[in-house]
Amino acid sequence: MEEFYNHETFLLFLGGICSVLLAVVIIFGKQEYKRALKRDELKLEAKEKNQSATAEDIEAKLNDSYEFRRIDFFEKLTQWGLQPLFIISFINLFSKPNVYELLLTFVLMLFTISHELWSSIQFSKKKAYQILLLSSWVVLFMLISYRTNHLQKQVMQQSTEQTKEK
């Protein structure tokens, strides 16, 4: 299992995860702030009209409008979660890529285009799609870690062979 973990790769992926989380937390916070302002506005409006508006009525009005609907955090994570993964895999190509890595990055690029144009809108709420994205992160992490560890072993072997020759 040690072959599938590399600390530098972990830090690279941790940066990607943090970038996704930061973006989604900001979007979530801004949406909740907008909802709170609109909620206060609806309460004031109901009070001015001498109507009794329950919290459920106000929440229903907010959720009925697209602009003020409540955001599903995991749906947003799924929608935003593929771009950093593609960037990480693309960056990985700069250090001695092989045919399989080029093919994997090309497939990931096609998946990213499909995700951005169509599938994130259609499937981001579905658990199976969320699991597919999460498993993509895990599998790519393990592959890049394995490759990085393998390259580091090759460099170490070459350096020990060079020192033996001297």
LUMLUM-604205 format. One record per residue: x, y negated, z of N, C-alpha, C, O in turn; residue in one letter. Coordinates in nm, 3 decimals, decimal comma. Atoms other than C-alpha are relative to their C-alpha. Layout:
N
REC    n_c1    n_c2    n_c3   ca_c1   ca_c2   ca_c3    c_c1    c_c2    c_c3    o_c1    o_c2    o_c3 type
REC       X       Y       Z       X       Y       Z       X       Y       Z       X       Y       Z    A
...
END
This chain:
166
REC    n_c1    n_c2    n_c3   ca_c1   ca_c2   ca_c3    c_c1    c_c2    c_c3    o_c1    o_c2    o_c3 type
REC   0,083   0,121   0,000   0,000   0,000   0,000   0,086  -0,126   0,000   0,043  -0,233  -0,044    M
REC  -0,091   0,113  -0,006   0,299  -0,225   0,056   0,036  -0,052  -0,140   0,069  -0,169  -0,157    E
REC  -0,030   0,040   0,137   0,358  -0,228  -0,320  -0,102  -0,100  -0,052  -0,071  -0,179  -0,142    E
REC   0,109   0,083   0,050   0,025  -0,409  -0,368  -0,016  -0,129   0,078  -0,117  -0,199   0,063    F
REC   0,005   0,126  -0,073   0,102  -0,697  -0,133   0,132  -0,073  -0,017   0,239  -0,016   0,004    Y
REC  -0,116   0,087   0,010   0,340  -0,982  -0,199  -0,040  -0,132   0,066  -0,144  -0,190   0,035    N
REC   0,037   0,118  -0,078   0,348  -1,278   0,036  -0,010  -0,127  -0,086  -0,099  -0,209  -0,063    H
REC   0,006   0,118   0,087   0,422  -1,540  -0,233  -0,129   0,002  -0,084  -0,193  -0,101  -0,105    E
REC   0,124  -0,015   0,076   0,134  -1,405  -0,440  -0,120  -0,028   0,090  -0,218  -0,090   0,047    T
REC   0,107   0,027  -0,095  -0,086  -1,414  -0,130  -0,018  -0,150   0,019  -0,130  -0,200   0,022    F
REC   0,010   0,146  -0,018  -0,002  -1,782  -0,080  -0,058  -0,067  -0,124  -0,135  -0,163  -0,113    L
REC   0,056   0,053   0,124  -0,080  -1,853  -0,446  -0,151   0,021  -0,004  -0,226  -0,070  -0,038    L
REC   0,143  -0,030  -0,001  -0,419  -1,683  -0,414  -0,071  -0,075   0,111  -0,185  -0,118   0,095    F
REC   0,059   0,077  -0,110  -0,483  -1,851  -0,079  -0,023  -0,144  -0,043  -0,124  -0,204  -0,006    L
REC   0,019   0,135   0,055  -0,434  -2,186  -0,254  -0,121  -0,006  -0,092  -0,198  -0,101  -0,088    G
REC   0,117  -0,006   0,088  -0,688  -2,083  -0,518  -0,130   0,011   0,078  -0,228  -0,054   0,045    G
REC   0,120  -0,017  -0,084  -0,937  -1,972  -0,253  -0,033  -0,130   0,072  -0,149  -0,169   0,081    I
REC   0,023   0,127  -0,070  -0,890  -2,294  -0,058  -0,054  -0,107  -0,095  -0,138  -0,187  -0,056    C
REC   0,051   0,100   0,095  -0,948  -2,502  -0,372  -0,147   0,024  -0,030  -0,224  -0,072  -0,041    S
REC   0,141  -0,031   0,024  -1,276  -2,321  -0,439  -0,083  -0,038   0,122  -0,187  -0,102   0,110    V
REC   0,074   0,031  -0,122  -1,387  -2,350  -0,078  -0,013  -0,151   0,021  -0,120  -0,199   0,059    L
REC   0,005   0,144  -0,017  -1,298  -2,719  -0,064  -0,104  -0,062  -0,093  -0,184  -0,146  -0,051    L
REC   0,096   0,055   0,097  -1,496  -2,796  -0,380  -0,143   0,033   0,041  -0,230  -0,054   0,036    A
REC   0,136  -0,041  -0,034  -1,800  -2,598  -0,266  -0,046  -0,065   0,131  -0,162  -0,103   0,142    V
REC   0,037   0,066  -0,126  -1,795  -2,742   0,087  -0,035  -0,147  -0,026  -0,131  -0,198   0,033    V
REC   0,031   0,140   0,033  -1,786  -3,096  -0,059  -0,135  -0,009  -0,071  -0,216  -0,095  -0,037    I
REC   0,129   0,000   0,070  -2,074  -3,018  -0,297  -0,114   0,028   0,097  -0,217  -0,039   0,093    I
REC   0,102  -0,037  -0,098  -2,272  -2,854  -0,017  -0,028  -0,117   0,095  -0,144  -0,148   0,123    F
REC   0,017   0,113  -0,093  -2,210  -3,147   0,221  -0,070  -0,119  -0,064  -0,157  -0,181  -0,003    G
REC   0,065   0,111   0,069  -2,306  -3,408  -0,036  -0,147   0,028  -0,025  -0,231  -0,062  -0,012    K
REC   0,140  -0,035   0,025  -2,626  -3,222  -0,122  -0,082  -0,007   0,129  -0,195  -0,055   0,129    Q
REC   0,072   0,007  -0,128  -2,723  -3,188   0,244  -0,019  -0,144   0,045  -0,121  -0,178   0,105    E
REC   0,012   0,141  -0,032  -2,656  -3,558   0,293  -0,111  -0,065  -0,082  -0,192  -0,141  -0,028    Y
REC   0,108   0,051   0,085  -2,880  -3,644  -0,004  -0,136   0,049   0,048  -0,234  -0,026   0,049    K
REC   0,126  -0,056  -0,051  -3,147  -3,413   0,135  -0,044  -0,073   0,127  -0,162  -0,104   0,145    R
REC   0,033   0,069  -0,126  -3,128  -3,583   0,475  -0,053  -0,140  -0,027  -0,149  -0,183   0,035    A
REC   0,049   0,134   0,035  -3,167  -3,928   0,320  -0,141   0,007  -0,059  -0,227  -0,072  -0,021    L
REC   0,132  -0,015   0,062  -3,463  -3,814   0,109  -0,104   0,045   0,103  -0,219   0,002   0,100    K
REC   0,091  -0,046  -0,106  -3,616  -3,635   0,410  -0,045  -0,118   0,085  -0,163  -0,131   0,117    R
REC   0,034   0,118  -0,079  -3,601  -3,958   0,612  -0,092  -0,093  -0,078  -0,185  -0,151  -0,023    D
REC   0,084   0,083   0,086  -3,750  -4,147   0,318  -0,142   0,055  -0,008  -0,239  -0,021  -0,002    E
REC   0,134  -0,061   0,006  -4,040  -3,900   0,291  -0,074  -0,012   0,133  -0,196  -0,032   0,134    L
REC   0,062   0,018  -0,131  -4,105  -3,918   0,665  -0,050  -0,143   0,018  -0,161  -0,165   0,067    K
REC   0,039   0,141  -0,010  -4,111  -4,298   0,653  -0,118  -0,029  -0,090  -0,210  -0,101  -0,050    L
REC   0,109   0,018   0,095  -4,338  -4,291   0,349  -0,131   0,058   0,056  -0,236  -0,004   0,042    E
REC   0,119  -0,061  -0,058  -4,581  -4,056   0,524  -0,050  -0,082   0,119  -0,171  -0,096   0,139    A
REC   0,037   0,081  -0,116  -4,576  -4,273   0,837  -0,069  -0,129  -0,045  -0,166  -0,173   0,017    K
REC   0,059   0,123   0,052  -4,652  -4,587   0,631  -0,140   0,023  -0,054  -0,225  -0,067  -0,048    E
REC   0,132  -0,032   0,054  -4,949  -4,413   0,470  -0,092   0,062   0,105  -0,203   0,105   0,075    K
REC   0,076  -0,058  -0,111  -5,069  -4,291   0,811  -0,039   0,146  -0,028  -0,149   0,189   0,007    N
REC   0,021  -0,142   0,024  -5,040  -3,930   0,698   0,092   0,078   0,092   0,201   0,033   0,127    Q
REC  -0,086  -0,085  -0,081  -4,908  -3,649   0,908   0,070   0,099  -0,094   0,006   0,183  -0,156    S
REC  -0,078  -0,089   0,085  -4,631  -3,474   0,721   0,080   0,093   0,090   0,160   0,049   0,172    A
REC  -0,073  -0,097  -0,080  -4,502  -3,155   0,876   0,137   0,022  -0,061   0,162  -0,012  -0,177    T
REC  -0,135  -0,027   0,049  -4,142  -3,050   0,845  -0,003   0,098  -0,117   0,079   0,089  -0,209    A
REC   0,012  -0,097   0,110  -4,251  -2,761   0,623  -0,043  -0,068  -0,129   0,006  -0,033  -0,237    E
REC   0,044   0,073   0,119  -4,429  -3,000   0,385   0,116  -0,078  -0,062   0,134  -0,078  -0,184    D
REC  -0,112   0,080   0,049  -4,125  -3,221   0,358   0,106   0,092  -0,062   0,159   0,061  -0,169    I
REC  -0,097  -0,095   0,056  -3,892  -2,923   0,305  -0,048   0,058  -0,132   0,030   0,079  -0,224    E
REC   0,056  -0,052   0,126  -4,126  -2,788   0,038   0,015  -0,103  -0,112   0,050  -0,068  -0,225    A
REC  -0,018   0,105   0,101  -4,119  -3,124  -0,143   0,146  -0,010  -0,044   0,176  -0,026  -0,163    K
REC  -0,142   0,008   0,033  -3,740  -3,133  -0,124   0,044   0,118  -0,086   0,119   0,101  -0,183    L
REC  -0,040  -0,120   0,074  -3,702  -2,777  -0,251  -0,067   0,008  -0,137  -0,017   0,076  -0,226    N
REC   0,068   0,000   0,130  -3,949  -2,837  -0,534   0,074  -0,084  -0,103   0,066  -0,057  -0,223    D
REC  -0,073   0,084   0,095  -3,730  -3,105  -0,686   0,140   0,059  -0,021   0,203   0,107   0,073    S
REC  -0,133  -0,053   0,032  -3,410  -2,998  -0,862   0,110  -0,083   0,067   0,210  -0,029   0,113    Y
REC  -0,102   0,090  -0,052  -3,219  -3,301  -0,740   0,026   0,019   0,150   0,138  -0,002   0,197    E
REC  -0,013  -0,008  -0,145  -3,283  -3,234  -0,370  -0,013   0,142   0,053  -0,028   0,162   0,174    F
REC   0,017  -0,137  -0,048  -3,308  -2,855  -0,356   0,118   0,044   0,085   0,229  -0,009   0,072    R
REC  -0,105  -0,052  -0,087  -3,109  -2,663  -0,097   0,093   0,088  -0,082   0,049   0,168  -0,164    R
REC  -0,102  -0,075   0,073  -2,786  -2,516  -0,229   0,029   0,131   0,073   0,044   0,133   0,196    I
REC  -0,046  -0,128  -0,053  -2,705  -2,149  -0,180   0,152   0,000  -0,007   0,210  -0,006  -0,115    D
REC  -0,145   0,013  -0,010  -2,344  -2,155  -0,062   0,071   0,107  -0,084   0,166   0,076  -0,155    F
REC  -0,065  -0,109   0,073  -2,253  -1,814  -0,209  -0,024  -0,010  -0,151   0,059   0,033  -0,230    F
REC   0,025   0,022   0,142  -2,416  -1,901  -0,540   0,100  -0,102  -0,055   0,156  -0,082  -0,162    E
REC  -0,097   0,100   0,044  -2,196  -2,211  -0,565   0,142   0,056  -0,001   0,220   0,026  -0,091    K
REC  -0,132  -0,062   0,001  -1,888  -2,011  -0,466   0,018   0,087  -0,124   0,125   0,089  -0,184    L
REC  -0,006  -0,083   0,120  -1,969  -1,771  -0,747   0,012  -0,085  -0,124   0,088  -0,051  -0,215    T
REC  -0,007   0,086   0,117  -2,023  -2,051  -0,994   0,138  -0,063  -0,016   0,185  -0,080  -0,129    Q
REC  -0,129   0,070   0,005  -1,693  -2,220  -0,907   0,120   0,093   0,017   0,234   0,048   0,008    W
REC  -0,107  -0,090  -0,041  -1,489  -1,909  -0,826   0,088   0,057  -0,109   0,188   0,121  -0,078    G
REC  -0,078  -0,065   0,105  -1,356  -1,807  -1,164   0,111  -0,088  -0,056   0,213  -0,036  -0,100    L
REC  -0,102   0,089   0,056  -1,160  -2,114  -1,275   0,137   0,015   0,068   0,237   0,029  -0,001    Q
REC  -0,132  -0,017  -0,063  -0,884  -2,085  -1,010   0,062   0,136  -0,029   0,184   0,148  -0,041    P
REC  -0,052  -0,133   0,031  -0,853  -1,714  -1,080   0,062   0,003  -0,139   0,167   0,064  -0,160    L
REC  -0,056   0,008   0,135  -0,800  -1,783  -1,448   0,130  -0,078   0,000   0,226  -0,038  -0,067    F
REC  -0,123   0,081  -0,008  -0,542  -2,051  -1,367   0,114   0,082   0,061   0,227   0,075   0,013    I
REC  -0,102  -0,084  -0,064  -0,356  -1,809  -1,138   0,051   0,105  -0,098   0,172   0,127  -0,107    I
REC  -0,045  -0,103   0,095  -0,350  -1,538  -1,403   0,078  -0,063  -0,115   0,173  -0,003  -0,166    S
REC  -0,072   0,070   0,106  -0,238  -1,790  -1,665   0,139  -0,039   0,047   0,236  -0,024  -0,028    F
REC  -0,130   0,037  -0,056   0,043  -1,916  -1,442   0,091   0,123   0,008   0,211   0,114  -0,015    I
REC  -0,076  -0,124  -0,011   0,151  -1,556  -1,392   0,065   0,041  -0,132   0,164   0,115  -0,132    N
REC  -0,055  -0,036   0,131   0,218  -1,525  -1,766   0,137  -0,063  -0,026   0,207  -0,019  -0,118    L
REC  -0,126   0,069   0,024   0,520  -1,756  -1,739   0,122   0,079   0,048   0,236   0,039   0,022    F
REC  -0,115  -0,078  -0,048   0,735  -1,489  -1,574  -0,004   0,141  -0,059  -0,063   0,232   0,000    S
REC  -0,016  -0,129   0,069   0,809  -1,203  -1,816  -0,129   0,080  -0,011  -0,142   0,187   0,049    K
REC   0,126  -0,075   0,012   0,458  -1,098  -1,915   0,018   0,125  -0,088   0,101   0,129  -0,178    P
REC   0,003  -0,117   0,087   0,392  -0,755  -2,059  -0,132   0,000  -0,077  -0,215  -0,088  -0,058    N
REC   0,117  -0,005   0,087   0,126  -0,653  -2,308  -0,129   0,011   0,081  -0,230  -0,051   0,047    V
REC   0,121  -0,020  -0,082  -0,120  -0,545  -2,039  -0,042  -0,129   0,069  -0,161  -0,158   0,078    Y
REC   0,033   0,127  -0,065  -0,099  -0,878  -1,859  -0,056  -0,101  -0,099  -0,148  -0,176  -0,068    E
REC   0,054   0,088   0,104  -0,152  -1,067  -2,182  -0,144   0,040  -0,034  -0,230  -0,046  -0,049    L
REC   0,135  -0,050   0,030  -0,454  -0,850  -2,258  -0,096  -0,032   0,114  -0,209  -0,074   0,091    L
REC   0,085   0,030  -0,116  -0,590  -0,891  -1,904  -0,033  -0,149   0,006  -0,147  -0,186   0,035    L
REC   0,025   0,144  -0,002  -0,551  -1,269  -1,922  -0,095  -0,040  -0,112  -0,179  -0,128  -0,093    T
REC   0,091   0,028   0,110  -0,723  -1,275  -2,260  -0,143   0,042   0,035  -0,238  -0,032   0,008    F
REC   0,134  -0,046  -0,043  -1,015  -1,070  -2,122  -0,056  -0,093   0,107  -0,174  -0,127   0,105    V
REC   0,044   0,094  -0,104  -1,029  -1,299  -1,819  -0,040  -0,134  -0,060  -0,133  -0,198  -0,013    L
REC   0,036   0,124   0,068  -1,034  -1,600  -2,052  -0,138   0,013  -0,064  -0,220  -0,078  -0,053    M
REC   0,132  -0,023   0,059  -1,331  -1,452  -2,241  -0,108   0,004   0,107  -0,216  -0,052   0,090    L
REC   0,095  -0,007  -0,111  -1,504  -1,375  -1,912  -0,024  -0,139   0,058  -0,137  -0,173   0,094    F
REC   0,014   0,136  -0,053  -1,437  -1,731  -1,791  -0,087  -0,086  -0,092  -0,172  -0,161  -0,045    T
REC   0,083   0,075   0,095  -1,585  -1,881  -2,108  -0,145   0,044   0,011  -0,235  -0,040   0,016    I
REC   0,136  -0,052  -0,015  -1,889  -1,656  -2,078  -0,061  -0,047   0,132  -0,178  -0,085   0,138    S
REC   0,047   0,042  -0,133  -1,917  -1,741  -1,709  -0,039  -0,147   0,000  -0,145  -0,184   0,051    H
REC   0,026   0,144  -0,001  -1,898  -2,115  -1,765  -0,118  -0,040  -0,087  -0,193  -0,131  -0,052    E
REC   0,105   0,040   0,093  -2,138  -2,129  -2,057  -0,135   0,067   0,027  -0,239   0,011  -0,007    L
REC   0,127  -0,072  -0,008  -2,398  -1,872  -1,962  -0,019   0,082   0,128  -0,117   0,062   0,200    W
REC   0,027  -0,100  -0,104  -2,353  -1,601  -1,702  -0,004  -0,057   0,142  -0,073  -0,001   0,227    S
REC   0,007   0,055  -0,135  -2,292  -1,820  -1,396  -0,139  -0,054   0,030  -0,188  -0,044   0,142    S
REC   0,136   0,052  -0,017  -2,630  -1,983  -1,450  -0,099   0,114   0,019  -0,191   0,106   0,100    I
REC   0,093  -0,113  -0,003  -2,802  -1,650  -1,505   0,017   0,089   0,122  -0,082   0,135   0,179    Q
REC  -0,024  -0,108  -0,096  -2,635  -1,427  -1,247   0,063  -0,041   0,133   0,085   0,046   0,217    F
REC  -0,072   0,039  -0,122  -2,472  -1,634  -0,969  -0,074   0,032   0,128  -0,012   0,048   0,233    S
REC   0,076  -0,034  -0,121  -2,752  -1,557  -0,726  -0,001   0,149   0,029  -0,034   0,190   0,140    K
REC   0,006  -0,146  -0,015  -2,723  -1,182  -0,779   0,125   0,051   0,073   0,238   0,015   0,040    K
REC  -0,110  -0,056  -0,081  -2,513  -0,989  -0,527   0,098   0,080  -0,085   0,219   0,076  -0,061    K
REC  -0,088  -0,081   0,084  -2,376  -0,757  -0,796   0,100  -0,089  -0,074   0,217  -0,053  -0,087    A
REC  -0,089   0,094   0,070  -2,231  -1,053  -0,989   0,100  -0,061   0,098   0,217  -0,079   0,064    Y
REC  -0,089   0,055  -0,101  -2,088  -1,200  -0,670   0,107   0,103   0,037   0,224   0,068   0,056    Q
REC  -0,096  -0,107  -0,032  -1,925  -0,864  -0,591   0,097   0,019  -0,117   0,215   0,044  -0,094    I
REC  -0,088  -0,010   0,118  -1,788  -0,848  -0,949   0,107  -0,109   0,005   0,224  -0,081  -0,021    L
REC  -0,099   0,108  -0,008  -1,620  -1,186  -0,903   0,098   0,023   0,114   0,219   0,003   0,098    L
REC  -0,088  -0,028  -0,114  -1,484  -1,095  -0,560   0,096   0,113  -0,032   0,214   0,106   0,000    L
REC  -0,088  -0,112   0,034  -1,351  -0,765  -0,688   0,102  -0,041  -0,106   0,213   0,012  -0,109    S
REC  -0,096   0,051   0,098  -1,189  -0,950  -0,980   0,116  -0,069   0,072   0,232  -0,050   0,034    S
REC  -0,104   0,065  -0,079  -1,000  -1,162  -0,728   0,091   0,104   0,066   0,213   0,093   0,060    W
REC  -0,078  -0,101  -0,073  -0,890  -0,856  -0,528   0,087   0,080  -0,096   0,206   0,100  -0,070    V
REC  -0,075  -0,080   0,096  -0,786  -0,650  -0,831   0,114  -0,081  -0,061   0,227  -0,032  -0,073    V
REC  -0,105   0,082   0,059  -0,594  -0,936  -0,988   0,110  -0,030   0,103   0,227  -0,034   0,067    L
REC  -0,100   0,020  -0,105  -0,422  -1,008  -0,656   0,091   0,122   0,012   0,213   0,110   0,018    F
REC  -0,079  -0,123  -0,014  -0,314  -0,645  -0,628   0,091   0,022  -0,121   0,205   0,064  -0,105    M
REC  -0,082  -0,018   0,121  -0,191  -0,633  -0,989   0,118  -0,098  -0,003   0,230  -0,058  -0,034    L
REC  -0,107   0,099   0,002   0,008  -0,955  -0,964   0,100   0,029   0,112   0,221   0,013   0,092    I
REC  -0,092  -0,036  -0,109   0,152  -0,850  -0,627   0,087   0,118  -0,038   0,208   0,117  -0,015    S
REC  -0,075  -0,119   0,042   0,253  -0,512  -0,766   0,108  -0,039  -0,101   0,223   0,002  -0,090    Y
REC  -0,094   0,043   0,103   0,416  -0,673  -1,068   0,112  -0,085   0,058   0,228  -0,067   0,022    R
REC  -0,101   0,085  -0,063   0,595  -0,935  -0,858   0,097   0,084   0,082   0,218   0,062   0,075    T
REC  -0,087  -0,088  -0,079   0,727  -0,669  -0,621   0,091   0,083  -0,092   0,208   0,102  -0,062    N
REC  -0,076  -0,079   0,096   0,839  -0,459  -0,918   0,112  -0,085  -0,062   0,225  -0,039  -0,075    H
REC  -0,101   0,089   0,057   1,021  -0,756  -1,076   0,109  -0,033   0,103   0,227  -0,041   0,069    L
REC  -0,098   0,031  -0,104   1,187  -0,839  -0,743   0,094   0,119   0,023   0,213   0,100   0,047    Q
REC  -0,084  -0,120  -0,015   1,311  -0,479  -0,711   0,098   0,011  -0,116   0,214   0,049  -0,096    K
REC  -0,090  -0,005   0,116   1,454  -0,495  -1,063   0,114  -0,100   0,016   0,229  -0,068  -0,013    Q
REC  -0,103   0,104  -0,020   1,640  -0,817  -0,983   0,099   0,044   0,107   0,219   0,025   0,093    V
REC  -0,088  -0,048  -0,109   1,774  -0,665  -0,661   0,092   0,110  -0,051   0,210   0,111  -0,019    M
REC  -0,082  -0,109   0,054   1,893  -0,354  -0,844   0,107  -0,054  -0,094   0,222  -0,009  -0,090    Q
REC  -0,098   0,059   0,091   2,061  -0,562  -1,112   0,111  -0,071   0,075   0,228  -0,063   0,037    Q
REC  -0,101   0,074  -0,076   2,236  -0,777  -0,856   0,092   0,096   0,075   0,212   0,071   0,086    S
REC  -0,086  -0,098  -0,069   2,360  -0,473  -0,660   0,090   0,072  -0,099   0,204   0,105  -0,066    T
REC  -0,082  -0,062   0,102   2,484  -0,313  -0,983   0,112  -0,095  -0,043   0,224  -0,051  -0,067    E
REC  -0,102   0,097   0,038   2,668  -0,632  -1,073   0,108  -0,013   0,108   0,226  -0,027   0,078    Q
REC  -0,099   0,009  -0,109   2,834  -0,649  -0,731   0,084   0,127   0,007   0,202   0,120   0,042    T
REC  -0,077  -0,125   0,003   2,938  -0,281  -0,760   0,102  -0,001  -0,112   0,212   0,051  -0,096    K
REC  -0,092   0,007   0,113   3,095  -0,349  -1,098   0,119  -0,090   0,030   0,228  -0,068  -0,023    E
REC  -0,109   0,093  -0,035   3,304  -0,632  -0,951   0,091   0,069   0,096   0,190   0,010   0,139    K
END
